[in-house]
Amino acid sequence: MDRYEAVVERVVATSKLVVLVGGLDAGKSRLSRAIAAAGIAAGRTIAYVDADLAQKSVGPPTCVGLRIPRSEEDLEPDRLRVPEAIYFVGAISPQGQLLPLVVGTARMLAHAREAGADLVIVDTNGLVSGVYGQLLKYHKIEMLQADTVVGLQRGEELDPLFGIVSRFFPSEVVALPVDPNLPVASVDERAGRREDALRRYFTEPLQRWRVKPTVFMPALPSMFEASALDRIVVGLSDGQGGYTGLGYLEYAPDEDVLRLISPAGEAPKALKLGSVRLDESFRVRRVDLRNLFGTD
């Protein structure tokens, strides 16, 4: 039995909530699926929480996604990506999104517990170094109360984070080396995957609803030009604190109106503005809402 298999076996036998951390292309998603498959085989009820906003296994980009796989077939990519629930963060990077990302991950954990999951696997993003990476992982582990943290590292890159976790929390920390045979994606390849995921999500049939200026969070400033929101990504609120999907806004200059474009089956109660804009090819452009609104 190699080290990876041993860790999978130990997590399945002893853990209730495991958080996987590691840099880009470290193999976190692969290990998450291995743990999920072993857990299903052992008769445990598994929840897979995908807290990576950009390179998604569950749900569309800009969201934290939850999947409750009932069989190994549910771990196949086409089935795994269909979420039971999502939390809209509205960005593809955790930078500047620490609060909604931690809140969203905690909300997906609550859904998982309600669904009866007794082993929750949290797959995180690749931001692990520097002050911001440490703060993000610290607060995520604090909020989730993880009993196991598995780190996939190159060299000693996660040692500072391991030290923080060991000093502040009772979590068991397990360090694994990154498989040197794992392919490393280029920036363009990662962007291409993200665009493919968004294009796939926004496949016809799509609904088109006219949008009132009073439905947004944050609220629009007075005399705000609606055209500035063209192709901004939004989260579709169910009015109960959750999200039924995402969409993007389309400005019609001939009518001076905004329309919501989404595959969702029902009109939302409200819309949360994201911090990204989609171009016609679904390439993502970051948007600073403070600058857009002209406020602090």
C-alpha positions as CSV (number, residue, x, y, z in Angstrom):
1,M,0.0,0.0,0.0
2,D,1.5,3.4,-1.0
3,R,1.3,6.6,1.0
4,Y,-1.7,7.9,-0.9
5,E,-3.7,4.7,-0.4
6,A,-2.8,4.7,3.2
7,V,-4.1,8.3,3.7
8,V,-7.3,7.5,1.8
9,E,-7.9,4.4,4.0
10,R,-7.2,6.4,7.2
11,V,-9.5,9.3,6.2
12,V,-12.4,6.9,5.3
13,A,-11.9,5.0,8.5
14,T,-11.6,7.9,11.0
15,S,-12.6,11.3,9.6
16,K,-15.9,13.2,9.4
17,L,-14.5,16.3,7.6
18,V,-11.3,16.4,5.6
19,V,-9.9,19.5,3.9
20,L,-7.5,19.2,1.1
21,V,-4.9,22.0,0.5
22,G,-2.2,22.4,-2.1
23,G,-1.0,24.7,-4.8
24,L,-2.0,24.7,-8.5
25,D,-2.1,21.2,-10.1
26,A,-1.2,19.5,-6.9
27,G,-3.7,16.6,-7.4
28,K,-6.3,17.7,-4.8
29,S,-9.3,16.9,-6.9
30,R,-7.9,13.5,-7.9
31,L,-7.3,12.7,-4.2
32,S,-10.7,14.0,-3.3
33,R,-12.4,11.6,-5.8
34,A,-10.3,8.7,-4.5
35,I,-11.4,9.4,-0.9
36,A,-15.0,9.7,-2.1
37,A,-14.9,6.5,-4.1
38,A,-13.4,4.6,-1.1
39,G,-15.9,6.1,1.2
40,I,-18.8,5.0,-1.0
41,A,-17.4,1.5,-1.2
42,A,-17.1,1.5,2.6
43,G,-20.8,2.4,3.0
44,R,-20.3,6.0,4.1
45,T,-22.5,8.9,3.0
46,I,-20.2,11.3,1.1
47,A,-20.4,15.0,0.4
48,Y,-18.0,16.6,-2.0
49,V,-17.6,20.4,-1.5
50,D,-15.7,22.1,-4.3
51,A,-14.4,25.4,-2.9
52,D,-12.2,26.2,-5.9
53,L,-13.9,29.1,-7.8
54,A,-12.1,28.7,-11.1
55,Q,-11.1,25.2,-11.9
56,K,-14.3,23.3,-11.1
57,S,-15.2,19.7,-10.3
58,V,-18.7,20.6,-9.0
59,G,-20.9,23.4,-10.3
60,P,-20.0,26.4,-12.5
61,P,-17.1,28.8,-12.0
62,T,-17.6,31.7,-9.5
63,C,-19.4,29.3,-7.1
64,V,-18.8,26.9,-4.2
65,G,-20.5,23.7,-5.2
66,L,-21.9,20.7,-3.4
67,R,-22.3,17.2,-4.7
68,I,-23.6,14.1,-2.8
69,P,-22.3,11.2,-4.9
70,R,-24.3,8.0,-4.3
71,S,-22.2,5.7,-6.4
72,E,-18.7,5.6,-8.1
73,E,-20.5,6.5,-11.3
74,D,-21.5,9.8,-9.7
75,L,-17.8,10.7,-9.5
76,E,-17.4,10.7,-13.3
77,P,-16.7,14.3,-14.4
78,D,-20.0,14.8,-16.3
79,R,-22.1,13.7,-13.3
80,L,-19.9,15.1,-10.6
81,R,-20.1,18.6,-12.0
82,V,-23.9,18.7,-11.5
83,P,-24.4,20.2,-8.0
84,E,-27.0,19.6,-5.4
85,A,-26.5,23.2,-4.2
86,I,-24.2,26.2,-4.9
87,Y,-23.2,29.3,-3.2
88,F,-22.5,32.3,-5.5
89,V,-19.2,34.1,-4.6
90,G,-19.1,35.9,-7.9
91,A,-15.3,35.7,-8.6
92,I,-12.8,33.3,-10.0
93,S,-10.1,34.2,-7.5
94,P,-10.3,34.2,-3.7
95,Q,-8.4,37.6,-3.6
96,G,-10.8,40.0,-2.0
97,Q,-13.4,37.3,-1.5
98,L,-12.4,35.8,1.8
99,L,-15.7,36.4,3.6
100,P,-18.1,35.1,0.9
101,L,-15.8,32.1,0.2
102,V,-15.6,31.0,3.8
103,V,-19.3,31.7,4.3
104,G,-20.2,29.8,1.1
105,T,-18.1,26.8,2.1
106,A,-19.8,26.7,5.5
107,R,-23.2,26.9,3.9
108,M,-22.4,23.9,1.7
109,L,-21.2,22.0,4.7
110,A,-24.6,22.8,6.4
111,H,-26.4,21.4,3.3
112,A,-24.2,18.3,3.4
113,R,-25.0,17.7,7.0
114,E,-28.7,18.1,6.3
115,A,-28.4,15.5,3.6
116,G,-27.0,13.0,6.1
117,A,-23.4,13.1,5.0
118,D,-21.0,11.5,7.5
119,L,-17.8,12.2,5.5
120,V,-17.4,15.6,4.0
121,I,-14.5,16.2,1.6
122,V,-13.6,19.9,1.0
123,D,-11.5,20.5,-2.1
124,T,-9.9,24.0,-1.9
125,N,-8.3,26.4,-4.3
126,G,-4.6,26.7,-5.0
127,L,-3.9,29.8,-3.0
128,V,-1.7,28.5,-0.1
129,S,1.3,30.8,0.2
130,G,1.7,34.3,1.6
131,V,-0.4,36.1,4.2
132,Y,-3.6,36.0,2.2
133,G,-3.3,32.3,1.5
134,Q,-2.6,31.5,5.1
135,L,-5.5,33.7,6.3
136,L,-7.9,32.1,3.9
137,K,-7.0,28.5,4.9
138,Y,-6.9,29.4,8.6
139,H,-10.4,30.8,8.6
140,K,-11.8,28.0,6.4
141,I,-10.4,25.3,8.7
142,E,-11.6,27.3,11.7
143,M,-15.2,27.6,10.3
144,L,-15.5,24.0,9.1
145,Q,-13.8,22.5,12.2
146,A,-12.0,20.0,10.1
147,D,-10.7,16.9,11.9
148,T,-8.2,16.1,9.1
149,V,-6.2,18.4,6.8
150,V,-4.4,16.7,4.0
151,G,-1.7,18.9,2.3
152,L,-0.2,18.1,-1.1
153,Q,3.0,20.0,-1.4
154,R,6.1,20.6,-3.5
155,G,9.1,20.7,-1.4
156,E,8.3,22.5,1.9
157,E,5.8,25.0,0.5
158,L,3.1,24.1,3.0
159,D,5.2,23.9,6.1
160,P,4.2,27.4,7.4
161,L,0.5,26.5,6.9
162,F,0.9,23.1,8.6
163,G,2.5,24.9,11.5
164,I,-0.4,27.3,11.9
165,V,-3.0,24.5,11.7
166,S,-1.1,22.4,14.2
167,R,-0.8,25.3,16.7
168,F,-4.4,26.6,16.5
169,F,-6.5,23.6,15.8
170,P,-6.9,19.9,16.9
171,S,-7.0,18.8,13.3
172,E,-4.7,16.0,12.2
173,V,-2.3,17.2,9.6
174,V,-1.1,14.8,6.9
175,A,1.5,15.9,4.4
176,L,1.9,14.2,1.0
177,P,4.3,15.0,-1.8
178,V,2.8,16.1,-5.1
179,D,3.0,13.3,-7.7
180,P,5.9,14.4,-10.0
181,N,4.1,12.8,-13.0
182,L,1.0,15.1,-12.7
183,P,0.7,17.4,-15.7
184,V,0.9,21.2,-15.0
185,A,-1.5,23.3,-16.9
186,S,-0.5,26.6,-18.4
187,V,-2.4,29.9,-17.7
188,D,-4.0,29.6,-21.1
189,E,-5.1,26.0,-20.6
190,R,-6.6,26.9,-17.2
191,A,-8.5,29.8,-18.8
192,G,-9.7,27.6,-21.6
193,R,-11.1,25.1,-19.1
194,R,-12.9,27.8,-17.3
195,E,-14.4,29.2,-20.5
196,D,-15.5,25.7,-21.5
197,A,-17.2,25.3,-18.2
198,L,-19.1,28.6,-18.5
199,R,-20.0,27.9,-22.1
200,R,-21.3,24.5,-21.1
201,Y,-23.3,26.0,-18.3
202,F,-24.9,28.7,-20.5
203,T,-26.0,26.3,-23.2
204,E,-29.5,26.8,-24.7
205,P,-32.3,26.6,-23.7
206,L,-31.8,29.9,-21.8
207,Q,-34.3,32.0,-20.1
208,R,-34.4,35.8,-20.6
209,W,-36.1,37.9,-17.9
210,R,-36.4,41.7,-17.8
211,V,-34.6,43.0,-14.7
212,K,-35.8,45.8,-12.4
213,P,-33.0,48.1,-11.0
214,T,-34.3,47.4,-7.4
215,V,-33.4,43.7,-7.2
216,F,-29.6,43.9,-6.8
217,M,-27.2,43.4,-3.9
218,P,-25.3,45.6,-3.6
219,A,-28.0,48.1,-4.3
220,L,-27.4,50.3,-7.4
221,P,-26.6,53.9,-6.8
222,S,-29.1,56.5,-7.8
223,M,-28.8,57.6,-11.5
224,F,-26.7,54.6,-12.2
225,E,-26.2,53.7,-15.9
226,A,-27.6,50.3,-16.5
227,S,-25.3,49.8,-19.5
228,A,-22.4,49.4,-17.1
229,L,-23.8,46.1,-16.0
230,D,-23.8,44.5,-19.4
231,R,-22.5,40.9,-19.2
232,I,-21.8,41.1,-15.4
233,V,-22.2,37.6,-13.8
234,V,-24.9,37.5,-11.1
235,G,-26.1,34.9,-8.6
236,L,-29.8,34.0,-8.6
237,S,-31.2,34.3,-5.1
238,D,-34.0,32.1,-3.9
239,G,-35.0,34.6,-1.2
240,Q,-34.1,32.1,1.5
241,G,-30.4,32.8,1.7
242,G,-29.5,30.4,-1.1
243,Y,-28.9,30.4,-4.8
244,T,-30.7,28.6,-7.6
245,G,-28.0,29.2,-10.2
246,L,-26.1,32.0,-11.9
247,G,-26.7,34.2,-15.0
248,Y,-25.3,37.2,-16.7
249,L,-26.9,40.5,-17.5
250,E,-27.5,41.8,-21.0
251,Y,-28.1,45.5,-21.7
252,A,-30.5,46.3,-24.6
253,P,-29.7,49.9,-25.7
254,D,-32.7,50.2,-28.0
255,E,-35.0,49.7,-25.0
256,D,-32.6,50.9,-22.2
257,V,-33.3,47.8,-20.2
258,L,-31.4,45.0,-18.6
259,R,-32.2,41.3,-19.1
260,L,-31.1,38.3,-17.1
261,I,-29.8,35.4,-19.2
262,S,-29.8,32.1,-17.3
263,P,-30.5,28.4,-17.8
264,A,-32.5,28.4,-14.5
265,G,-36.1,27.3,-14.8
266,E,-37.6,30.0,-12.5
267,A,-37.1,33.7,-12.1
268,P,-35.1,34.6,-9.0
269,K,-36.2,36.6,-6.1
270,A,-33.2,38.9,-6.3
271,L,-29.7,39.1,-7.9
272,K,-26.3,39.3,-6.3
273,L,-23.8,41.1,-8.4
274,G,-20.5,39.3,-9.1
275,S,-17.1,40.8,-9.7
276,V,-16.6,39.4,-13.2
277,R,-17.8,40.2,-16.7
278,L,-18.1,37.7,-19.5
279,D,-17.1,38.6,-23.1
280,E,-18.8,36.9,-26.1
281,S,-16.4,34.0,-25.9
282,F,-17.0,33.5,-22.1
283,R,-13.6,34.8,-21.2
284,V,-13.7,36.3,-17.7
285,R,-12.8,39.9,-17.0
286,R,-12.5,41.1,-13.4
287,V,-14.7,44.0,-12.3
288,D,-14.2,46.2,-9.2
289,L,-17.8,47.0,-8.1
290,R,-16.5,49.9,-6.0
291,N,-15.0,51.6,-9.0
292,L,-18.0,50.7,-11.1
293,F,-20.3,52.3,-8.6
294,G,-17.9,55.2,-7.8
295,T,-18.0,54.5,-4.1
296,D,-15.7,53.4,-1.3
